Amino acid sequence: MSIGAPGTLIRMGVLALLWGSGFLWIKLALTGLPPVQLTVIRCALGAAVLLVLARWAGQRLPRGRRIWGRLLVAAFFCNALPFALFSIGELTVDSGIAGVMNATTPLWSLLIGIAIGGERGITAVRAGGLVLGFAGILLIFAPWQKSGGLFGWGTLALLGAGISYAVAFAYMGRKLVGQGGPIAISAAQLLTATGLSALALPFDAAPTGPLNVTAVLAVVVLGIFGTGVTFYLNYRLIADEGATSAATVGYLLPVVSVALGAIVLGEELGPRVLAGMAVVLLGVALTRYVRSSASKSISSPSCQPSPSVSRS
C-alpha cells in the first residue's frame, strides 16, 4: 500500500498522536508521581497490554536463559533507562522539547554505527546531516547565553535518553531480530524493564506534589495507550504498510509533542526553539538518506519509535 493512501495516512496520524502525546502524559503524571514510580507503572501497564495481545495472537513468551539475558540488556537501554531519563528531564524541561530530543536518536545511532563499524560508505549528505542535527540541538538549548539558555541537568537527561535508545537499537538489531513472536518478545522485554525499574525505587526522588487524579489518569493512559497499544499499532503498520511508513511516524512525534505542549500546557516556544527543531529534523532526515529505497525493520518492540526504527 502506498504511503499516500488515505487509510495509511490515518493510521500513521493516529499512531503519531498516541506516541507523540506520551511526553504530555509524562509531564502530567509528574505532578503526583516521582520519575521511577512513573517508569515502573508505565512498563507494567505496557507489559500487561502486550501480554494480552500476545495471547490473542497465539504468541508465547520466550524460553531459555540466553534470550532472557539479551532481553535484560534491551530492557535496560530501550525501556527502563530512557523512560526514567525522560521523566527526570521533564521535571525541568518542557514536554515539547523532550519530544524534539527524542527525535535526535538517529543522530546518536549513526555515531554509534560509525564507531562499531556498522555504518559504511558515509556520504557527504549524511555527514552534513549529522553536523546539522547537532547544530539544531545547540540552537534549541543555547548554552552560550549568559543565563545558560535551556541547558541544565534536565537537558542532559533527555540527551541521555536519546543515546540510550540508540544503543538499544544497535544491540537489538544484532541480537533480537527474528527471535520469535515480536509481540511476545516485547511483552517479555517490558516485564524485564518493570523489574529493573523497581530496583531503583529506593532511590527515587520525592514527588513534585501529592498524588492526584490527573497524575493517575496520565500514567494509566501513558502505560496502556502510549506504551502498550502504540507498539502493537506500530507493529501492524510495519507488517501491513512496510517499515517506511512506520519510520515516517518518527518525524511526526516532535511536531505532535510541541503542539500538545503549547495547546494543553501553555508551553512557550520562541523562534529560536522552533528554528532549532526544524534544523534537527532536517539533519535527521539527511542522516537517513540513502540512494536505495529498500528498507527493513531492525527492531522490536517496545522502544519509542524514531526515524531510526528502520534502516536501509
Residue pairs with C-beta under 8 A, 6 or more apart in sequence:
1 7
1 8
1 240
1 241
2 8
3 9
3 12
3 241
3 244
3 245
3 248
8 241
8 245
11 233
11 236
11 237
11 241
11 245
12 237
12 245
12 248
12 249
12 252
13 252
14 233
15 230
15 233
15 234
15 237
15 249
15 305
16 249
16 252
16 253
16 255
16 256
17 256
18 225
18 226
18 229
18 230
18 233
19 226
19 230
19 234
19 249
19 253
19 256
19 304
19 305
20 99
20 252
20 253
20 254
20 255
20 256
20 257
20 260
21 226
21 256
21 257
21 260
22 222
22 226
22 227
22 230
22 257
22 304
23 86
23 90
23 95
23 96
23 98
23 99
23 102
23 257
23 260
23 261
24 95
24 257
24 260
24 261
24 264
24 265
25 218
25 219
25 221
25 222
25 226
26 38
26 86
26 87
26 90
26 95
26 98
26 218
26 222
27 90
27 94
27 95
27 261
27 265
28 214
28 215
28 217
28 218
29 38
29 87
29 215
29 218
29 219
29 222
30 38
30 87
30 90
30 91
30 207
30 208
30 215
31 208
31 209
31 212
31 214
31 215
31 218
32 207
32 208
32 209
32 210
32 211
32 212
32 214
32 215
32 216
33 41
33 207
33 211
33 215
33 219
34 204
34 205
34 206
34 207
34 208
35 84
35 87
35 88
35 91
35 204
35 205
36 84
36 87
36 197
36 200
36 201
36 203
36 204
36 205
37 201
37 204
37 207
38 83
38 87
38 219
38 222
39 80
39 83
39 84
39 87
39 197
40 194
40 197
40 198
40 201
41 219
41 223
42 83
42 219
42 222
42 223
42 226
42 227
43 79
43 80
43 83
43 190
43 191
43 193
43 194
43 197
43 223
43 227
44 190
44 194
44 223
45 219
45 220
45 222
45 223
45 224
45 227
45 228
46 190
46 223
46 224
46 227
46 228
46 231
46 302
47 187
47 190
47 191
47 193
47 194
47 228
48 228
49 223
49 224
49 227
49 228
49 229
49 232
50 183
50 184
50 186
50 187
50 190
50 228
50 231
50 232
50 302
51 187
51 191
53 183
53 187
53 228
53 232
54 60
54 61
54 181
54 183
54 184
54 187
57 181
57 183
57 184
58 181
59 180
59 181
59 182
59 183
59 184
60 180
60 181
60 184
61 184
61 187
61 188
62 68
62 71
62 179
62 180
62 184
62 185
62 188
67 179
67 180
68 188
68 192
70 175
70 176
70 179
71 176
71 185
71 188
71 189
71 192
72 192
72 196
73 171
73 175
74 168
74 171
74 172
74 175
74 176
74 189
74 192
74 300
74 301
75 189
75 190
75 192
75 193
75 196
76 193
76 196
77 164
77 165
77 167
77 168
77 171
78 164
78 165
78 168
78 169
78 172
78 189
78 193
78 301
78 302
78 303
79 189
79 190
79 193
79 197
79 302
79 303
80 193
80 196
80 197
80 200
81 160
81 161
81 164
82 160
82 161
82 162
82 164
82 165
82 168
82 303
82 304
83 161
83 193
83 197
84 197
84 200
85 157
85 158
85 160
85 161
85 164
86 98
86 102
86 157
86 158
86 161
88 154
88 157
88 205
89 98
89 101
89 154
89 155
89 156
89 157
89 158
89 161
90 98
90 154
90 158
91 154
91 205
91 208
92 152
92 153
92 154
93 150
93 152
93 154
93 155
93 158
94 261
94 265
94 267
94 269
95 257
95 260
95 261
95 265
95 267
96 254
96 257
96 258
96 259
96 260
96 261
96 262
96 267
96 269
97 140
97 150
97 158
97 258
97 261
97 273
98 158
98 257
99 253
99 254
99 256
99 257
99 258
99 261
100 140
100 254
100 257
100 258
100 276
100 277
100 280
101 137
101 155
101 158
101 159
101 161
101 162
102 158
102 161
102 162
102 165
102 253
102 254
102 257
102 304
102 306
103 250
103 251
103 253
103 254
103 280
103 281
103 284
103 306
103 307
104 133
104 137
104 159
104 162
104 280
104 284
105 162
105 165
105 166
105 169
105 306
105 307
105 308
106 133
106 166
106 250
106 284
106 287
106 288
106 306
106 307
106 308
107 130
107 133
107 134
107 162
107 283
107 284
107 287
108 162
108 163
108 165
108 166
108 167
109 166
109 169
109 170
109 308
110 119
110 122
110 126
110 130
110 287
111 130
111 166
112 118
112 166
112 167
112 170
113 119
113 170
114 122
116 170
118 170
123 289
125 286
125 289
126 286
126 287
126 288
126 289
126 290
128 286
129 282
129 283
129 284
129 285
129 286
129 287
129 288
129 289
130 283
130 287
131 283
132 279
132 282
132 283
132 286
133 279
133 280
133 282
133 283
133 284
133 286
133 287
134 283
135 279
135 283
136 276
136 277
136 278
136 279
136 280
136 281
136 282
136 283
137 159
137 276
137 280
138 276
139 272
139 275
139 276
139 279
140 150
140 272
140 273
140 276
140 277
140 280
141 149
141 150
141 151
141 155
141 276
142 149
142 150
142 151
142 272
143 149
143 151
150 273
165 303
165 304
165 306
165 308
166 308
168 299
168 303
169 298
169 299
169 303
169 308
169 309
172 298
172 299
172 300
172 301
172 303
173 298
173 299
173 311
176 185
176 299
176 300
176 301
177 298
177 299
177 300
179 185
182 235
182 300
182 301
183 231
183 232
183 235
185 300
185 301
186 231
186 300
186 301
186 302
189 300
189 301
189 302
190 227
190 228
190 302
193 302
209 215
227 302
230 305
231 301
231 302
234 246
234 249
234 305
234 309
237 245
237 246
237 249
238 245
238 246
238 297
238 310
242 295
243 295
243 296
243 297
243 309
243 310
244 295
244 310
246 297
246 305
246 309
246 310
247 288
247 295
247 305
247 307
247 308
247 309
247 310
248 307
249 305
250 305
250 306
250 307
250 308
250 309
251 281
251 284
251 285
251 307
253 304
253 305
253 306
254 277
254 280
254 281
258 269
258 274
258 277
261 267
261 269
262 268
262 269
284 307
285 307
288 307
288 308
288 311
288 312
290 312
292 312
293 312
294 312
295 310
295 311
295 312
296 310
296 311
296 312
297 309
297 310
298 308
298 309
298 310
298 311
299 309
303 309
